[in-house]
Amino acid sequence: MSFDDRKCLKTASSAQRECVSLHIGQAGCQIGERCWELFCHEHAISPKGEWSTKTGGRPDDAFETFFAQADSGRYVPRALLFDLEPSVVDAIKHGKYRDLFGPDNLLTGKEDAANNYARGHYTVGKEQIGTALERIRKLV
């Protein structure tokens, strides 16, 4: 292996990575909200998606693994929070971090599967799967 080959390998292995988080169901969305609260705190991102200048300098590159920069300049999580029953996602839409998540990050159905696997898999959930997959495709 020549010197140039080793240099290319090093460059390719240090390429920036992206992490997309999927938070599904009531518990998944509630855990996801807390998780993104922690990520914001760790990377000095405000609840409105703005990088805090109080820390000085530019944020480290690691935050780009979890956040995407929107055209407006604010940072949006690389995440999808999805629940068939809208109450938990509505609570996030009206909570402290309501401005952090974009409309494409939050997805709800119209009714709950009522803890019934067959209902969630074959009827109510089946109606939403196409929309969820399209949102995931856009995130990736």
Wavefront OBJ file of the C-alpha trace (Angstrom):
o trace
v 0.000 0.000 0.000
v 1.448 3.352 -0.999
v 1.384 6.528 1.069
v -1.390 8.010 -1.106
v -3.593 4.931 -0.550
v -3.255 5.255 3.231
v -4.118 8.941 3.052
v -7.321 8.174 1.110
v -8.326 5.491 3.607
v -7.867 7.882 6.493
v -9.947 10.563 4.770
v -12.742 8.143 3.887
v -12.930 6.716 7.399
v -13.199 10.159 8.990
v -16.183 11.175 6.840
v -19.054 12.868 8.661
v -21.813 10.514 9.827
v -25.506 11.229 10.286
v -27.793 9.641 12.857
v -31.554 9.543 12.292
v -33.665 8.761 15.368
v -37.063 7.098 15.156
v -39.325 7.455 18.195
v -42.462 5.355 17.832
v -45.486 5.085 20.113
v -46.327 6.872 23.345
v -43.238 5.784 25.261
v -40.965 6.285 22.250
v -42.169 9.855 21.738
v -41.869 10.714 25.432
v -38.351 9.278 25.615
v -37.491 10.989 22.328
v -38.571 14.382 23.622
v -36.300 13.997 26.670
v -33.478 12.665 24.524
v -33.590 15.709 22.230
v -33.762 17.989 25.254
v -30.481 16.415 26.387
v -28.891 16.653 22.906
v -29.812 20.346 22.775
v -28.281 20.930 26.180
v -25.073 19.054 25.266
v -24.602 20.941 21.983
v -25.770 24.412 23.148
v -28.880 24.435 20.954
v -31.816 26.453 22.317
v -35.400 25.103 22.437
v -36.008 27.206 19.317
v -33.248 25.421 17.399
v -30.757 28.270 17.570
v -27.145 27.728 18.496
v -26.329 29.549 21.720
v -23.594 32.136 21.286
v -23.050 32.246 25.063
v -20.570 29.380 24.803
v -18.441 31.320 22.303
v -16.989 30.114 19.036
v -18.623 27.654 16.702
v -20.299 24.429 17.849
v -18.289 21.251 17.447
v -18.824 19.147 14.339
v -20.359 16.312 16.362
v -23.685 18.126 16.620
v -24.132 17.833 12.830
v -24.522 14.091 13.358
v -27.816 14.733 15.163
v -28.999 18.083 13.776
v -29.587 19.407 10.258
v -29.407 23.106 9.507
v -32.610 24.439 7.927
v -32.719 27.200 5.313
v -33.720 29.609 8.083
v -30.413 28.909 9.853
v -31.916 27.102 12.818
v -31.028 23.528 13.716
v -33.620 20.761 13.381
v -33.285 17.254 14.844
v -32.733 14.362 12.461
v -35.672 12.550 14.018
v -39.195 11.322 13.468
v -41.639 11.085 16.374
v -44.657 8.975 15.411
v -47.704 7.820 17.357
v -51.094 6.665 16.105
v -52.818 8.508 18.958
v -52.224 12.273 18.717
v -52.203 13.357 22.400
v -48.483 12.739 23.125
v -47.282 14.344 19.886
v -49.685 17.259 20.469
v -48.122 17.734 23.917
v -44.704 17.974 22.228
v -46.100 20.445 19.665
v -47.226 22.695 22.529
v -44.355 22.053 24.952
v -41.061 23.800 25.624
v -39.397 22.360 22.498
v -42.305 23.095 20.123
v -40.104 25.279 17.893
v -37.284 22.725 17.720
v -39.182 20.116 15.730
v -40.352 20.898 12.226
v -43.735 19.727 10.933
v -42.037 16.850 9.094
v -40.557 15.583 12.387
v -43.916 14.932 14.052
v -46.440 12.449 12.680
v -49.717 11.262 14.191
v -52.696 9.189 13.238
v -56.289 9.986 14.038
v -56.951 7.178 16.494
v -55.109 4.797 18.769
v -54.725 1.057 18.233
v -55.951 0.593 21.845
v -53.075 -1.750 22.762
v -54.325 -4.197 20.134
v -51.492 -5.492 17.925
v -53.794 -6.684 15.123
v -55.578 -3.331 14.995
v -52.287 -1.442 14.882
v -50.723 -3.768 12.313
v -53.606 -4.448 9.923
v -55.901 -1.416 10.068
v -54.971 1.822 11.820
v -51.203 1.422 11.464
v -51.419 0.229 7.874
v -53.037 3.526 6.876
v -50.058 5.523 8.223
v -47.097 3.381 7.169
v -46.726 4.992 3.728
v -46.581 8.483 5.207
v -44.095 7.383 7.868
v -41.796 5.740 5.312
v -41.893 8.850 3.114
v -40.905 11.054 6.066
v -38.047 8.685 6.928
v -36.894 8.755 3.299
v -36.741 12.562 3.410
v -34.710 12.477 6.633
v -32.157 10.089 5.166
l 1 2 3 4 5 6 7 8 9 10 11 12 13 14 15 16 17 18 19 20 21 22 23 24 25 26 27 28 29 30 31 32 33 34 35 36 37 38 39 40 41 42 43 44 45 46 47 48 49 50 51 52 53 54 55 56 57 58 59 60 61 62 63 64 65 66 67 68 69 70 71 72 73 74 75 76 77 78 79 80 81 82 83 84 85 86 87 88 89 90 91 92 93 94 95 96 97 98 99 100 101 102 103 104 105 106 107 108 109 110 111 112 113 114 115 116 117 118 119 120 121 122 123 124 125 126 127 128 129 130 131 132 133 134 135 136 137 138 139 140
